[in-house]
Amino acid sequence: MQAIIMAAGKGSRLKNLTGGKPKSFLEIKGKKLIEYNLRLLQKYQINDIIIVTGYQSESFEAFTANMNNIRLIYNPFYEMVNVLGSFYMGMTELHEDFIYLHADTLCEPIIFEKLVRPEADIVLPIDYKKCDNEAMKVRSHNGKIVQITKQMPLDQAEGEFIGIAAFKKEVLPSLKEKTIQLMKEKAFTDYFESAIQRLIDEENFLIKSIPANGIFWSEIDFIQDYENAVMHIPKRLTDIFE
């Protein structure tokens, strides 16, 4: 199994905390956000890791210099494209089942435990709750995800996709095709989930959710996100370094 980590963003909303460093270099309990993700991947024997960098790429080069199982792909257009563009830059390295995640997202080990043995072509952990406008919202039918977008009306949203997912290798040709289509359509500011929506609309893959309710996870986009993560990170997550 492989993993692809999105780490190109500048994190401008956290500039008062980052001091110019990548936001995934913010620390909680003495460990960088990205270190939590790399340690979890290692814990579940995922040793072929692609990190798509952009802002402060040299920081990632220095940080991973002695990590032989990590390949860095530089996205020179990181200031002009969103996450979909970064995935486009890194997707040629993907050939097996893989986990997709963001460098600045934290979650408990149990999420990874479920994703390394995916029970569908695509598995999306969903926090079923009332959503806000910033959330990547989802809607399902008969246990299958039928819509995933930030633009969904709040009264239609069933929950929030936490930004970590598993894909079987059989999905890759179609996923790459949809991503290329979106790039040709100049969807440069789209999120990666636009490609997932194309798969939902145009293909017949089984796309299922697993509930993330009651499980600690956090996407560090705002100062409050970071402060909440510092306050509430569970011992089950910090223990992975022992």
C-alpha positions as CSV (number, residue, x, y, z in Angstrom):
1,M,0.0,0.0,0.0
2,Q,1.1,3.5,-0.8
3,A,0.3,6.9,0.7
4,I,0.2,10.4,-0.9
5,I,0.3,13.4,1.4
6,M,-0.8,16.9,0.4
7,A,1.7,19.4,1.8
8,A,2.0,22.2,-0.7
9,G,-0.2,24.9,0.9
10,K,1.1,28.0,2.5
11,G,-1.2,28.1,5.5
12,S,-1.6,31.9,5.4
13,R,-4.4,31.8,8.1
14,L,-1.8,30.4,10.5
15,K,1.1,32.7,9.7
16,N,1.0,34.1,13.3
17,L,1.8,30.6,14.6
18,T,4.0,29.2,11.9
19,G,6.7,31.9,11.6
20,G,7.0,31.2,7.9
21,K,7.4,27.4,8.3
22,P,4.9,25.0,6.6
23,K,1.8,24.6,8.8
24,S,2.4,20.9,9.0
25,F,5.6,21.7,11.0
26,L,3.5,23.1,13.8
27,E,4.1,21.0,16.9
28,I,1.8,19.3,19.4
29,K,3.4,17.6,22.4
30,G,6.8,18.1,20.8
31,K,6.0,16.5,17.5
32,K,5.2,18.1,14.1
33,L,1.8,17.5,12.6
34,I,3.4,15.7,9.7
35,E,5.3,13.5,12.1
36,Y,2.1,12.1,13.5
37,N,1.0,11.1,10.0
38,L,4.3,9.6,9.0
39,R,4.4,7.6,12.3
40,L,0.9,6.3,11.8
41,L,1.7,5.2,8.2
42,Q,4.8,3.4,9.6
43,K,2.7,1.8,12.3
44,Y,0.5,0.2,9.6
45,Q,3.4,-0.8,7.4
46,I,2.8,1.8,4.7
47,N,6.4,2.4,3.6
48,D,6.0,3.9,0.1
49,I,5.1,7.5,0.8
50,I,4.8,10.4,-1.7
51,I,4.7,14.0,-0.3
52,V,3.6,16.7,-2.7
53,T,5.3,19.9,-1.6
54,G,5.2,23.5,-2.7
55,Y,5.6,26.3,-0.1
56,Q,8.9,25.9,1.8
57,S,9.7,22.7,-0.1
58,E,13.3,23.0,1.2
59,S,12.0,22.4,4.7
60,F,10.6,19.1,3.7
61,E,13.8,18.2,1.8
62,A,15.8,18.8,5.0
63,F,13.2,17.0,7.2
64,T,13.0,13.9,5.1
65,A,16.7,13.8,4.0
66,N,17.4,10.5,5.9
67,M,14.0,8.9,5.2
68,N,14.6,6.5,2.3
69,N,10.9,5.5,1.9
70,I,9.7,9.0,1.1
71,R,9.6,10.7,-2.3
72,L,9.0,14.4,-2.6
73,I,7.2,15.8,-5.6
74,Y,7.4,19.6,-6.0
75,N,4.4,21.4,-7.2
76,P,5.8,24.7,-8.7
77,F,2.3,26.0,-9.2
78,Y,1.2,25.7,-5.5
79,E,0.2,29.4,-5.3
80,M,-2.1,29.1,-8.4
81,V,-3.8,25.7,-7.8
82,N,-5.7,24.0,-5.0
83,V,-5.3,20.5,-3.7
84,L,-6.5,18.9,-7.0
85,G,-3.5,20.4,-8.7
86,S,-1.1,19.0,-6.2
87,F,-2.7,15.5,-6.6
88,Y,-2.3,15.9,-10.3
89,M,1.4,16.5,-9.8
90,G,1.9,13.4,-7.6
91,M,-0.6,10.9,-9.0
92,T,1.9,9.4,-11.6
93,E,3.7,7.9,-8.6
94,L,0.7,5.9,-7.5
95,H,0.4,2.3,-8.7
96,E,-1.1,0.4,-5.7
97,D,-3.9,0.7,-3.1
98,F,-3.2,4.0,-1.4
99,I,-4.2,6.3,1.4
100,Y,-4.8,10.0,0.6
101,L,-4.3,12.5,3.4
102,H,-3.3,16.1,4.2
103,A,-0.1,16.8,6.1
104,D,-1.9,19.1,8.5
105,T,-4.7,16.7,9.4
106,L,-4.7,14.6,12.6
107,C,-6.7,11.6,13.5
108,E,-6.6,8.6,15.9
109,P,-4.9,5.4,14.9
110,I,-8.3,3.6,14.6
111,I,-9.0,5.5,11.4
112,F,-5.8,4.2,9.8
113,E,-6.5,0.7,11.1
114,K,-9.8,0.7,9.1
115,L,-8.3,2.3,6.0
116,V,-5.5,-0.2,5.5
117,R,-8.1,-2.9,4.9
118,P,-10.6,-1.1,2.7
119,E,-14.0,-2.8,2.3
120,A,-14.9,-0.8,-0.8
121,D,-13.2,0.7,-3.8
122,I,-13.1,4.0,-2.0
123,V,-13.5,4.5,1.7
124,L,-14.2,7.9,3.2
125,P,-14.2,8.5,7.0
126,I,-17.2,10.8,7.7
127,D,-18.0,12.7,10.9
128,Y,-21.8,12.6,10.9
129,K,-22.7,16.0,12.5
130,K,-24.1,19.4,11.8
131,C,-21.7,21.1,9.3
132,D,-20.6,24.6,8.7
133,N,-19.8,26.3,5.4
134,E,-16.1,25.4,5.6
135,A,-16.8,21.7,5.9
136,M,-16.3,19.2,3.0
137,K,-19.9,18.0,3.2
138,V,-21.3,14.7,2.1
139,R,-24.6,13.1,1.3
140,S,-25.3,9.4,1.0
141,H,-28.0,7.0,-0.2
142,N,-28.3,3.4,0.9
143,G,-24.9,3.6,2.6
144,K,-23.1,4.9,-0.5
145,I,-21.7,8.4,-0.9
146,V,-23.6,10.2,-3.7
147,Q,-22.3,13.8,-3.2
148,I,-19.2,15.4,-1.8
149,T,-18.6,19.2,-2.0
150,K,-18.2,22.3,0.2
151,Q,-20.9,24.0,-1.8
152,M,-23.7,21.6,-0.6
153,P,-26.6,23.4,1.2
154,L,-26.2,22.9,5.0
155,D,-29.7,21.4,5.3
156,Q,-28.7,18.6,2.9
157,A,-25.4,17.7,4.5
158,E,-25.2,14.5,6.5
159,G,-21.6,15.0,7.8
160,E,-18.1,16.1,7.0
161,F,-15.4,14.2,5.2
162,I,-12.3,14.3,7.4
163,G,-9.8,14.5,4.6
164,I,-8.2,11.1,4.8
165,A,-9.3,8.3,2.5
166,A,-8.4,4.8,1.1
167,F,-8.5,3.9,-2.6
168,K,-8.0,0.5,-4.2
169,K,-5.6,0.3,-7.1
170,E,-8.5,-0.6,-9.5
171,V,-9.8,3.0,-9.1
172,L,-6.5,4.6,-10.2
173,P,-6.9,4.7,-14.0
174,S,-10.3,6.3,-13.7
175,L,-9.2,8.7,-10.9
176,K,-6.2,9.8,-12.9
177,E,-8.5,10.3,-16.0
178,K,-11.0,12.4,-14.1
179,T,-8.1,14.5,-12.6
180,I,-6.7,15.1,-16.0
181,Q,-10.1,16.1,-17.4
182,L,-10.6,18.6,-14.6
183,M,-7.1,20.1,-15.2
184,K,-8.0,20.4,-19.0
185,E,-11.1,22.2,-17.9
186,K,-8.9,24.7,-15.9
187,A,-10.4,23.6,-12.6
188,F,-7.2,24.8,-11.0
189,T,-8.9,26.0,-7.8
190,D,-10.9,22.8,-7.2
191,Y,-10.4,20.5,-4.3
192,F,-9.4,16.9,-4.8
193,E,-13.0,15.9,-3.9
194,S,-14.0,17.2,-7.4
195,A,-12.3,14.1,-8.9
196,I,-14.2,11.9,-6.4
197,Q,-17.4,13.5,-7.4
198,R,-16.6,12.7,-11.1
199,L,-16.1,9.1,-10.1
200,I,-19.5,9.1,-8.3
201,D,-21.3,10.6,-11.3
202,E,-19.6,8.8,-14.2
203,E,-18.3,5.4,-12.9
204,N,-19.6,2.5,-10.9
205,F,-17.2,2.1,-8.1
206,L,-18.3,1.2,-4.6
207,I,-17.7,4.3,-2.5
208,K,-18.5,3.8,1.2
209,S,-18.2,5.8,4.4
210,I,-16.9,4.7,7.8
211,P,-18.2,6.8,10.8
212,A,-15.7,9.0,12.5
213,N,-18.1,10.1,15.2
214,G,-16.6,10.3,18.6
215,I,-13.1,9.8,17.2
216,F,-10.5,12.6,17.6
217,W,-9.6,14.2,14.3
218,S,-8.7,17.7,13.4
219,E,-7.9,19.6,10.2
220,I,-5.6,22.5,11.2
221,D,-6.8,25.4,9.1
222,F,-7.4,28.1,11.7
223,I,-5.7,29.2,14.9
224,Q,-8.7,27.8,16.9
225,D,-8.2,24.4,15.2
226,Y,-4.7,24.3,16.4
227,E,-5.6,25.4,19.9
228,N,-8.4,22.8,20.1
229,A,-6.0,20.1,18.9
230,V,-3.4,21.0,21.5
231,M,-6.1,20.8,24.2
232,H,-7.8,17.7,23.1
233,I,-5.3,15.4,21.4
234,P,-5.8,12.0,23.0
235,K,-3.1,9.9,24.6
236,R,-4.0,7.1,22.1
237,L,-2.5,9.4,19.4
238,T,0.6,10.7,21.3
239,D,1.4,7.1,22.4
240,I,2.3,6.2,18.8
241,F,5.8,7.6,19.4
242,E,6.5,5.3,22.3
